[in-house]
Amino acid sequence: MQILTTATGLQAYTEQARQTGKRVGLVPTMGALHAGHLQLVQAARTDCDEVIVSLFVNPTQFNNAEDFRLYPRVPEADAVLLEPAGCTALFVPSVAEMYPLPTVLRFDFGALEQVMEGAHRPGHFNGVATVVSKLFHLARPHRAYFGQKDWQQVAVIRQLVADLSFDLEIVACPTIREADGLAMSSRNLRLDAAARAAAPLLHRVLTEAAAQVRDGVMPAQVRAAAEAALAQEPLVTPEYFEVADAQTLQPLAQYVTGRNVVLCLAAHLGGVRLIDNVVVAA
């Protein structure tokens, strides 16, 4: 596994791979890797000859300076996990390398970013789109891999790829969960014992809500029941719970035949913000 720290080094590495007919896979991450990330790497290794993993805590997608400061950073431990998972090159740039000048570009994803994460984290998806665009330009992957836990992010990136005609395929892999249902996340490392014990409630609420959707319970009632269940746990401070169209991400007043539903939530536990979702097939 090669370690790359510069944009020119990454470009040279992937250009050589392309010239020799190799397929390039990219797994963008912010590090503090867990089994969900490793699943993405393994999927990329199955599909591609070269697997590039980026480790970069991107400052432009944080609207909370304290969240950025506290985000787990364990690059040495990450590197140990990556090689046996199938990573062939690890890209670990500095902030100055990725942003030699302040970025002024602004993306507008319309209705996709006006709900849920976009509504509660102003500027977040602009930062995501900026860094992902940079990585796509530098690595020129044939495929890029993302986790479905960040359902809205995947939707935004698909729109980015379509709008800017990036010549690559986005592959979304299922959410990997702990035995008690908690979605794996780098932020889980910050949960204290009490918050960690309360955290599985998020998935239980989503599971119960999904059952209600399948039973035809109207979206407003599903939202109300989920919000009431979350409110019963003092350590959980809900930010949102939404019943939305899985493709447009717009909140639903009623179900549409043939359209999947996505249930999304965000909540704070002991100062740590977690998100999760469950998709209900039409």
Disulfide bonds with the S-S distance in Angstrom:
none
